Amino acid sequence: MTVPYAITMGDASGVGPELVLRRAADGALLGDDVVVVGDASILRAGLELLSLDAPLRLVDRPSHVASGTLDVIDVGALSAEQHRPGELDRAAGAAALDYVARATDLALAGEVQAIVTMPMNKEATQLSTPSFVGHTEFIAHRCGAESVTMMLTAEHEHGTLAVTHVSTHCSLQDAIERTRTARVLDVIRLTHDSLRGYLDQPRIAVCGLNPHAGEHGLFGSEDADEIAPAIAAAQADGVDATGPHPADTVFFQAVHRGRYDAIVVMYHDQGHAPMKLLAFDTGVNVTLGLPIVRTSVDHGTAFDIAWKGEAFTDSLDHALAAARRLAPV
């Protein structure tokens, strides 16, 4: 029996379930090794709202999917009457977290090969779970993973670029405090180990924290005191890591000169801004350091266009393709 891949539906008010339904209506997910974790009532209402036709089959547990159907594990958190397309909604935010919890548990039990997460809205989920800061942190905690990092991947003219983060969902002040040698070294190693799955010797560029990577101490000491020692330690382990590089030029060198396979950045926007410019529609988010495989579309809930049939659907295809590539089976 084929072990399927789980797709979490995402916030019901946003584009996540819409993208799943539109791809299913196109035949892309039907009869495939995919199971959706979400609310069947929302998916049925969505089919009617979008005037789409896609046969849904409710299942209690993941199994080999039937030909021509889209399997759904019904969490039963929302009813069709609770559907609020395009609106910030407490119930939808809470339900979206329930989907991720269920899919994560299935992956830990080996019942699905990987999980592909559709977007949640942090503000909506925090209405019921104030401690929630993001998929990455929630899944890591549920898996008992102590050291994880977010990796964004995208195709470009010279191949594939991966970007990993020393810190993500925190303030810039906290990001500076988290830029410490041990953490930087850990992210370099996680990046190297992940890329070794398909590259013999990944070329990793490590960004500086400050402008011009500190300019020899003129703009801060963190680059020399915290980042450079991590790079040296990685090099001593045989990792092809260089830097710290100025963040304003290293992406050009990677994308247009093909000099690096991966870039380690120090905080959220240092990596997300250039990667979304490079591949907003096709970028994939991967969590490294987990005992399971988790990928995600690299965009949000897009309430402004949700359930209008306007959102691009390629993001789901790319996230699922990445999960297939990374899954051990």
N, C-alpha and C positions, 0 to 999 in steps of 0.2 A: 504494500500500500504506500502511495506517495504521501509524505508528510507535507502538509500545505504551509503556505506563508500567510500570516495574519495581517490584515489591514485594519487598523483602528479607524473608526468612522470620523473622529474629530468632533469639534463643536458643531452641534446640529444647526446653529444659526449661521454658520459660515460655509465656506466653499467645499470643505472636506467631503461630506456625504454627496454633495452635488457632483463632484469630480468622479467619485466611485460609480455613481449611477450612470453618468454620461459615458464613461468608458465601458461599463457593462452593456449599455444600450448599443454601443458600437460593436459589441461582441468581443472586446479585448480581454475581458476577465471571465467570460462564461466558459465553463468546462475546463478551466485552468486549475492549477494547484493553489487556489487562493480561498481564504475564508475571511469574511468581514466580521469584525467584532463591533457591535453597536446596537442600535434600536431598530427593529424591523418596522415598527409603526412609523418612524420618521422616514425610513427608506421608501415605504409604500406611499406615504403622503408626498414624498419628493417626486416619485415617478409621475403621480397625477399632476403635481404642480408644474413639472417640466414637460408634460405630455410625452413621456418616454415609455418604452416597453422593454422590460428586462425581467425575466423570470427569477424570483427569489425562492430559495429553499431554506427553511429554518432547520438548524441542526443543534443538538445538545453539546456535541464535542466535535473537534476537527476530524474530518475523515476525507477519504478520497472523494472529490466533488463529482456530482453527476454531470453528465454531458449536457451542455446548454443551459446550466443554471448557475446562479451566484449564491453560494452558501453563506448563511448569516447565523452567527451566534448571537441570539437576542438577549441582551443584558436586561432589558425591561425597565430602563430608568426613565424613559420619556414616552409620553403618548402623543398621538398625532395632534391632539388638541393643544398640547404644550409647545408645538413647533412655532418658533418666532424667527422667521427668515430675516437675516440682516440686522437683528437686534441683540444687544448685550443682554444676556439672560442668565440668571443664577442657576436655574435648573439645568440648562444646557451645559454650563461650565462644569457643574458637578458630575453630570453624566459623562462628559468627555474624559474626566479623570477615571471614572469607573471602567470605561472601555480599555484604557491603557493598563490599568491594574489587572484586568482579566487577561489581556493579551500577554502581558509580562509573565504572569503565572503560568500560562500555557506554554510559553517558550522555556521557562525554567523547568517545566515538567517534560520537555522534549516532545510536546504534542504539536508544536509548530516549529518550522525551521528557523524562522526569523519573524520580526514584527516590523511593519511599515506604518508609521504614524502619520495621520493627516492632522492638519493644524488645530491647535487649541487656542483659546483666547485667555491669556493670563489673568486679565482683569475679571473676566466672568468666573473663572475657576476660583480665584481668590475670594470671591464673595462667600463661598462655602468652605474653602480651605485657604485661610490667609497665609499659611506658610509656603504655598506653592510658588515656585519661581520658574519652573520650566520642565519640559519632558526629561531632559538629560538628568537633572538632579533627582527627580521623582523615581525614574526607572533605576538609577544607580542605587538609591536607598532601598528600593524594594528588592533588588538583587543582592544587597549586601556588598556592593562593590565600593571599595575605599578610594580608589584612584581612577578617575575617568576623565576624558576630555572630549570636546566636540570637534569633529572634523567635517569640513565642507569640501566637497569634491566637484569639479567641473571639467568639461572638455574644453581644449583650446587648440590653436593651430599647431602646436608642437606635441600634443598628447593630453595628458590629464594632470591637473594641479590639485593637490590636497592642501588644505589649510587647517591647522589645529590651534587650539586656544589654551593659553595658560589660565585665563579666567574668562567667564562669559557674563552671566546675568548678575551683575553687581555694579555698584557705583565706580566711577573712575578712581575715587579715593581708595576704595577697597581693592581695586585692581592693582594699584601701585603697591599696596601692602602685600598682596598675594604674589607679587613678582619676586620670588625667592629661589635660590639656587636649586633646592631639592625639588620644588614643583616644576621649574623649567626643565630640569634634567628628566623628570618623570614624563613630561609631555613629549620631549624629544624621543625618548625610548618607546613610548606608546606609538608615536608616529612611525618610527623606524620599523617596529615589529609589524604594524599593520601593512605598510607598503611592501614589506618583504614577502607578502603573499603573492605578489606578481612582479616585483622588481628585485634583482639580485643585490643591488647596492643603491638604495634610494638616496638622492641628493637633497639634503635638508638645509634650507636657509633659516636662520633664527633671527627674528626681528629684534631691534632694540626697543626699549620702552620710551625713551625720550627722543625729541627731534634730532636727526642726524646721529642716532644711536649714542647720544650724549656729547658728541663732539669733544672727545677726550676729557670729559669732566666739566665742560663749560655749561652744559644744560642738565646736570644731574649725575649722580654716581651709581645709579642702579645698574646701568649697562655693564660697567666694569666690575662692580662689586658682586652682583648677583647673577647676571646672564652669562658673562664670559666664562666664569668658572664651570657653569653647567655645560657649556659647549666643549670646554677642555675635557671634562670628565666623559662626555659622550664620545669624543674622539679617541680617548684612551681605551674605550670599549670597542673600537672599530667602527663606529658610526660615522658616516660621511656628513658631518654637520659643520656649518660655517657661520660666522657672524661674531657679534651682533651686527646686522645690516640695517641701514636706514630704511624705515618702512615706506618712505615716499618713492623709493626707486626699486625695491626688491621685487615687487609684483611685475613691473615692466620687464625686468631681467628674466623672470620665470616665464611669463606669457609670450613675450615677443622675441626673446633670445633662447628660450628653451634651456636655461641653465640649471633650473631646480625642479625637482619632482614634488616637493612639499615646502611649505613655509610655516614656521611656528610663530604665532603672534602672541602678544602679551595680554590683549583685552578684546572685548566683543567687536567694537566698531573697526578696530585696526584690521580685522580679518573679514568681517561681514560686508563692509562698504565696498571694497574692491571686488569681492567675489560676487556680490549681487549685481555690480556693474558688468562683470564678465559673463554671468550666466544666471540671470534672475529667473528665467523660465525653466532652466534645466539643472540647476545646482541641486545637490543632494547633501543632506545632513546625516552623518554617521556618528554614533557614540562609541568611542574606543574605551577599552578597559572593562567591559561588561562580560559576564559569562554567557551572554546571548548576543545574537546579531540584531541590531536595531538601526533602521534607516528612516529618513523622513523627507518629505518635501521641504524645500527651503523657502517657504513663504508663509504668510499668516492667514487668518480667517477671512480677510477681505470682505467685511460686512457690507461695504458699499456696493459690491457687485454680486454678492452671494445670491444664489438661486434665481439668477436672471439668464443663465446660459451663456454668460460672457467670459467666464474665467478659462484660462488655458488649461488643458488637461495633460500636457506632456510631462508635467512635474511628477505625477503619479507613476507614469511609465518609467521614468528615470530612477525614482526611488525604489521601485520594485526590481528593476534590473540590477541595481546596486546590491540589494538584499540577496538576490540569486547568486551574484558574483562572490559575495562574502560568506554565504552560508557554508558550513563545513560539509554538509551532505551533498 
